[in-house]
């Protein structure tokens, strides 16, 4: 009865995509935190070039997280 309602392939696809996106967004947010904290620390030590590189990495990772959030909202409201 339940097998006729739920397609196993679609269910596996949902689990796989949610696992990958959950790990990916979490990793990107962790990179954003590390980039920001290292940029502040290096700037305080007077190493402006390295601080700028870490700041760029942190901003790029934060942009990736925000893009994933927007993509998720668009995907939810599209259907």
C-alpha positions as CSV (number, residue, x, y, z in Angstrom):
1,X,0.0,0.0,0.0
2,X,2.7,2.5,1.0
3,X,4.9,1.3,-1.8
4,X,2.3,2.5,-4.3
5,X,2.2,6.0,-2.8
6,X,6.0,6.6,-2.3
7,X,8.5,6.1,-5.1
8,X,11.7,4.6,-3.6
9,X,14.0,6.3,-6.2
10,X,12.6,9.7,-5.4
11,X,12.9,9.1,-1.7
12,X,16.6,8.1,-2.0
13,X,17.1,11.2,-4.2
14,X,15.6,13.5,-1.5
15,X,17.8,11.9,1.2
16,X,20.9,12.2,-0.9
17,X,20.3,15.9,-1.9
18,X,19.4,16.9,1.6
19,X,22.5,15.2,3.1
20,X,24.8,16.8,0.5
21,X,23.3,20.3,0.8
22,X,23.3,20.1,4.6
23,X,27.0,19.2,4.7
24,X,27.9,21.7,2.0
25,X,26.1,24.6,3.6
26,X,27.5,23.7,7.0
27,X,31.0,23.5,5.5
28,X,30.7,26.8,3.7
29,X,29.5,28.5,6.9
30,X,32.4,27.1,8.8
31,X,34.8,28.5,6.1
32,X,33.1,31.9,6.4
33,X,33.6,31.9,10.2
34,X,37.3,30.8,9.9
35,X,37.9,33.4,7.2
36,X,36.4,36.2,9.2
37,X,38.2,35.3,12.4
38,X,41.6,34.8,10.8
39,X,41.2,38.1,8.9
40,X,40.6,39.9,12.1
41,X,43.5,38.2,13.8
42,X,45.9,38.8,11.0
43,X,44.8,42.4,10.6
44,X,45.5,42.9,14.3
45,X,49.0,41.5,13.8
46,X,49.7,43.9,11.0
47,X,49.6,41.4,8.2
48,X,47.2,43.2,5.9
49,X,47.7,41.1,2.7
50,X,47.0,37.8,4.4
51,X,44.1,39.4,6.2
52,X,42.6,40.6,2.9
53,X,42.9,37.1,1.5
54,X,41.1,35.5,4.4
55,X,38.5,38.2,4.3
56,X,37.8,37.5,0.6
57,X,37.6,33.8,1.3
58,X,35.2,34.5,4.2
59,X,33.0,36.8,2.1
60,X,32.9,34.3,-0.8
61,X,31.8,31.5,1.6
62,X,29.2,33.7,3.2
63,X,27.9,34.5,-0.3
64,X,27.7,30.8,-1.1
65,X,25.6,30.2,2.1
66,X,23.3,33.1,1.2
67,X,22.9,31.7,-2.4
68,X,22.0,28.3,-1.0
69,X,19.4,29.9,1.2
70,X,17.9,31.8,-1.7
71,X,18.0,28.7,-3.9
72,X,16.2,26.7,-1.2
73,X,13.5,29.3,-0.8
74,X,13.0,29.6,-4.5
75,X,12.8,25.8,-4.8
76,X,10.2,25.6,-2.1
77,X,8.0,28.3,-3.5
78,X,8.3,27.1,-7.1
79,X,6.2,24.0,-6.6
